[in-house]
Amino acid sequence: MPGIRRHRSDAGFVYVLPGGGVVERPDHLARIHALAIPPAWTDVWICVTPRGHLQATGRDARVRKQYRYHEHFRRLRDETKFCRMIDFGRALPGLRAVVAHDLARHGMPREKVVATCVRLLDASFIRVGNVEYARENESFGLTTLRTDQVRVAAGHVRLRFRGKAGKEHDIDVGEPRLAAIVRRLQELPGQTLFHYLDHAGHPRTVGSADVNAYLREATGHDFTAKDFRTWAGTVIAARELADRSPPPSPAAAKRGLNEAVRAVSEKLGNTPAVSRRFYVHPAVVDGYLTGDLAHVCPDDASCERGLLGLLERRARAVLFGRAGGHEPGGRAGLDLREVTPGSGRRGQRGAGWANPG
């Protein structure tokens, strides 16, 4: 694609248009300078329009191609890792209804055992785990927990184990129905907690693949156990920050954000840096600074529903590069609420947003 080229001159650089003319208008030069293209770059190409998603390219000192993107495109790209959260948030009420149905099954069939895993993921946010990590690193996740790493007492399930990177976890889930099921699992023969007896009476272990298959079947989406952690990180941050929104000063804002991120990292078992980058949606940070978060999450019971609305508005705004979430020209943009949440196993709805106890 034809573009503006940068050439060295005695005064620094000149910028040559595709037709051979030199860029001289101050506003055009200001846009180019704002791209902060390193002087060491060679073979520099600059987009002729300020609205192109790719604004400039060049070669660095090691001849690797480098890129400068439009601000709105960068924001959209940075938030791509969170885009699944909207669909996941919409699917949660139906998923929780399916889980509740399966937890009420008689006996200990596969569906009930896997639903127990999913409920614990929803309540505790721990990693799902895999056999290789447990075998090679002696680090555990939910599906690889041993019976001796779990205690049941007074309607509570207590999980104590070493997780990823050697972090020690001590998690308490107070749900009597869940505790009763876990106690029955402990009574089954075998070292691992989550297993069931097939139709022939043979023990079968539940793994991460079983959990992810259950999520796909129940929701109609390609969700995985990790989506619970991403959703939980943002919900935890929103709850931590809602009562402090808006902050009275920049110092208070920084202090509040640091404390919220620290709370997320403690719950998820990540470092604060990882939690801030991968588990706290930027919309929560913006809502905290503007004061919107106080209205979105006035209490724990309504926080998830309000948060989903905030994420939908944010997606529209980022998509169209403006706060109102409308296309240029005033026409209403894409309404993300029209996207269907998928067709789950039984299409059950109505469990509500609250995490069932």
JOWOMO-V516969 format. One record per helix or strand. SS is the DSSP state (helix for helix, strand for strand). FROM is the first residue (numbers start at 1). TO is the last residue. If there is no record, write none. Layout:
BEGIN
ss->SS from->FROM to->TO
ss->SS from->FROM to->TO
END
This chain:
BEGIN
ss->strand from->4 to->9
ss->strand from->12 to->16
ss->strand from->22 to->22
ss->helix from->26 to->34
ss->strand from->42 to->46
ss->strand from->54 to->59
ss->strand from->65 to->69
ss->helix from->71 to->82
ss->helix from->84 to->103
ss->helix from->110 to->124
ss->helix from->131 to->137
ss->helix from->142 to->144
ss->strand from->146 to->146
ss->helix from->147 to->149
ss->strand from->150 to->153
ss->strand from->156 to->162
ss->helix from->164 to->166
ss->strand from->168 to->174
ss->helix from->176 to->187
ss->strand from->192 to->192
ss->strand from->195 to->197
ss->strand from->203 to->205
ss->helix from->208 to->219
ss->helix from->226 to->242
ss->helix from->250 to->268
ss->helix from->272 to->278
ss->helix from->282 to->290
ss->helix from->292 to->296
ss->helix from->300 to->320
ss->strand from->326 to->326
ss->strand from->332 to->332
ss->helix from->336 to->338
END
